[in-house]
Amino acid sequence: MGRLLLMTISFLAMMIVSVSAAILPFNGQTTVDVANSYTILAYPSDYVFYVVALIYLSILYWIYKQWQMFAKKQFAITHVQSFFFTISMVLSIVWIYYWQNSQFIIACMILVFSTLALAGMYLLLPEKNTMTTRLPISLYLAWLVLLIMFNLAILLVAARWDGFGLSQPLWAVILLTVFVAIALHIRFHHYDPYFPILFIWFYLGIAVQNNFEELLVTTAALFLSGVLLAGILFMRKKPRTIY
């Protein structure tokens, strides 16, 4: 019971802090205000961020089902999984603090550790894509990975990185492509067709935001969305042959 209670409290705390930071100004600005302070080409339309509400609701449902299984003595969450989940939630709260203070280097590092912790839990869950197994965790993990990309893009702009002489649109395309490779890796090696869906949602939002003012970025975002969709529909891993 203790590990499940810890997971519940840590998630509720993270959700409350996250929602509060998005609505109530801290240091005179919300999380969205911080993002809007910089012009990056990997920034999606504001409607993209509404999906966070669905992700949070899915995890709340997942936690509720864990409590139900606990009551029926069918609880399967291990101490290690609970540890990874709780650490990820705590680090997400810390990330919000540094993000609000525009300390992007520290924020990016903390976000990476938070994502790695949740990935540790994800890898220990059964490879079943249902609302009571790993699907909500998969969606939240995908969102954290996308936030790393977003955080990194703002970090580079804030640091006035010259991009080794390459243009900002080209670096935006490179960044988008690298993270598509991560999404396809998860899709293929972990039999997870839902993980890339968040990427498609995010990338289409980038295309909408850029419209056709940045043709290269818009075209790349749409093309990579198509690649992800093809990966979801057609990518299959051959079963291992045992002799």
C-alpha positions in Angstrom: 0.0 0.0 0.0 2.8 2.4 0.9 4.3 2.4 -2.6 1.0 3.0 -4.3 0.2 5.8 -1.9 3.6 7.4 -2.6 2.9 7.1 -6.4 -0.5 8.7 -6.0 0.7 11.6 -3.8 3.7 12.3 -6.1 1.6 12.4 -9.2 -1.2 14.5 -7.7 1.5 17.0 -6.4 3.1 17.1 -9.9 -0.3 17.6 -11.6 -1.3 20.4 -9.2 2.0 22.2 -9.6 2.0 21.8 -13.4 -1.6 23.1 -13.8 -0.9 26.0 -11.3 2.2 27.0 -13.2 0.3 27.0 -16.5 -2.4 29.3 -15.0 -0.9 31.3 -12.2 2.1 33.6 -12.9 5.2 32.7 -11.0 7.9 35.4 -11.1 5.4 37.3 -13.2 5.0 34.7 -15.9 3.4 31.3 -16.5 5.0 28.3 -18.2 3.5 29.4 -21.5 4.8 32.9 -21.0 8.3 31.6 -20.6 8.0 29.6 -23.9 6.6 32.6 -25.7 9.6 34.7 -24.7 11.6 33.0 -27.3 11.1 32.5 -31.0 11.8 28.9 -32.0 10.7 27.0 -35.1 9.9 23.8 -33.2 7.1 25.6 -31.3 3.7 24.1 -31.9 0.3 25.9 -31.8 -1.1 26.4 -28.4 -3.9 23.8 -28.8 -1.3 21.1 -28.9 -0.7 21.5 -25.2 -4.3 20.7 -24.3 -3.5 17.0 -24.8 -1.7 17.2 -21.4 -5.1 17.2 -19.7 -6.0 13.9 -21.4 -2.6 12.4 -20.4 -3.1 13.4 -16.8 -6.6 11.9 -16.8 -5.3 8.7 -18.3 -2.7 8.4 -15.5 -5.3 9.2 -12.9 -7.4 6.3 -14.3 -4.4 4.1 -14.4 -3.7 4.8 -10.7 -7.3 4.2 -9.8 -7.1 0.8 -11.5 -4.0 0.0 -9.5 -5.9 0.7 -6.3 -8.7 -1.6 -7.5 -6.2 -4.3 -8.2 -4.6 -3.7 -4.8 -8.0 -4.2 -3.1 -8.4 -7.5 -5.0 -4.9 -8.5 -4.0 -3.9 -8.4 -7.7 -1.5 -5.5 -7.3 1.5 -6.0 -9.6 3.6 -2.7 -9.3 7.0 -3.5 -7.8 9.1 -1.4 -5.5 11.5 -0.6 -8.3 8.7 0.6 -10.6 7.2 2.7 -7.8 10.6 4.2 -7.1 11.1 5.2 -10.8 7.6 6.7 -11.1 7.9 8.7 -7.9 11.3 10.0 -8.7 10.1 11.1 -12.2 7.2 13.0 -10.7 9.4 14.8 -8.1 11.9 15.7 -10.8 9.1 17.1 -13.0 8.1 19.4 -10.2 11.7 20.6 -9.8 11.9 21.1 -13.6 8.9 23.4 -13.5 10.7 25.5 -10.9 13.8 26.0 -12.9 11.8 26.5 -16.1 9.8 29.3 -14.5 13.1 30.9 -13.5 14.4 30.6 -17.1 17.4 28.5 -16.0 17.2 26.3 -19.1 20.4 24.4 -18.7 19.5 23.1 -15.3 15.9 22.6 -16.4 16.9 20.6 -19.4 19.2 18.3 -17.3 16.5 17.7 -14.7 13.9 17.0 -17.4 16.2 14.4 -19.0 16.6 12.6 -15.6 12.9 12.7 -15.0 12.3 11.2 -18.5 15.0 8.5 -17.8 13.3 7.6 -14.5 9.9 7.2 -16.2 11.6 5.2 -19.0 13.0 2.9 -16.4 9.5 2.2 -15.1 8.1 1.9 -18.7 10.7 -0.8 -19.5 9.7 -2.8 -16.5 6.0 -2.8 -17.4 4.3 -5.6 -19.4 4.3 -5.0 -23.2 0.5 -4.6 -23.2 -0.9 -1.4 -24.6 -4.0 -1.1 -22.4 -5.2 1.6 -20.0 -4.5 -0.6 -17.0 -0.9 -1.6 -18.1 1.5 0.7 -19.8 -0.5 2.9 -22.2 -0.9 6.0 -19.9 2.8 5.7 -19.0 3.7 5.4 -22.7 1.8 8.6 -23.5 3.3 10.6 -20.6 6.8 9.3 -21.5 6.3 10.4 -25.1 5.2 13.9 -23.9 8.3 14.2 -21.7 10.6 13.3 -24.6 8.9 16.0 -26.7 9.4 18.4 -23.9 13.1 17.6 -24.0 13.1 18.6 -27.7 11.2 21.7 -26.9 13.4 22.6 -23.9 16.5 22.0 -25.9 15.3 24.2 -28.8 14.7 27.1 -26.4 18.0 26.5 -24.6 19.9 26.9 -27.9 18.0 30.1 -28.8 18.4 31.6 -25.3 22.2 30.8 -25.4 22.3 32.5 -28.9 24.0 29.4 -30.4 25.3 30.1 -33.9 24.5 26.6 -35.2 28.0 26.2 -36.7 26.9 28.4 -39.5 23.8 26.4 -40.4 20.5 28.1 -40.6 17.9 27.9 -37.8 15.3 26.2 -40.1 17.8 23.5 -41.0 18.7 22.9 -37.3 15.0 22.7 -36.5 14.6 20.0 -39.2 17.6 18.1 -37.8 16.1 18.2 -34.3 12.7 17.0 -35.5 14.3 14.1 -37.4 16.4 13.0 -34.4 13.4 12.8 -32.2 11.4 10.9 -34.9 14.2 8.3 -34.8 13.6 7.9 -31.0 9.9 7.5 -31.5 10.4 4.9 -34.2 12.8 3.0 -32.0 10.2 2.8 -29.3 7.6 1.8 -31.8 9.7 -1.0 -33.2 11.7 -2.4 -30.3 9.0 -2.1 -27.7 5.9 -3.0 -29.7 4.3 0.4 -28.9 2.2 2.0 -31.6 0.8 4.6 -29.3 4.1 6.3 -28.3 4.5 8.0 -31.8 0.9 9.3 -31.8 1.9 12.1 -29.5 4.8 13.0 -31.9 2.4 13.2 -34.8 0.1 15.5 -32.8 3.1 17.7 -31.8 4.6 17.8 -35.3 1.3 18.7 -37.0 1.0 21.5 -34.4 4.4 22.8 -35.5 3.3 22.7 -39.1 0.2 24.7 -38.2 2.2 27.2 -36.2 4.7 27.8 -38.9 2.1 27.8 -41.6 4.1 28.2 -44.8 6.2 31.1 -43.6 9.0 28.6 -42.9 8.4 26.2 -45.8 11.3 23.9 -44.9 10.2 23.4 -41.3 6.5 23.0 -42.3 7.3 20.5 -45.0 9.6 18.5 -42.8 7.0 18.4 -39.9 4.3 17.1 -42.3 6.7 14.6 -44.0 7.9 13.3 -40.6 4.3 13.0 -39.4 3.7 10.8 -42.4 6.8 8.7 -41.6 5.6 8.2 -38.1 2.1 7.2 -39.3 3.7 4.7 -41.7 5.7 3.4 -38.8 2.6 2.9 -36.7 0.7 1.1 -39.5 3.4 -1.0 -41.1 6.4 -1.4 -38.8 6.5 -4.9 -37.5 9.2 -6.7 -35.6 9.8 -10.3 -36.7 9.5 -12.8 -33.8 12.7 -14.5 -32.7 13.1 -18.0 -34.0 14.0 -20.4 -31.3 15.9 -23.5 -32.3 
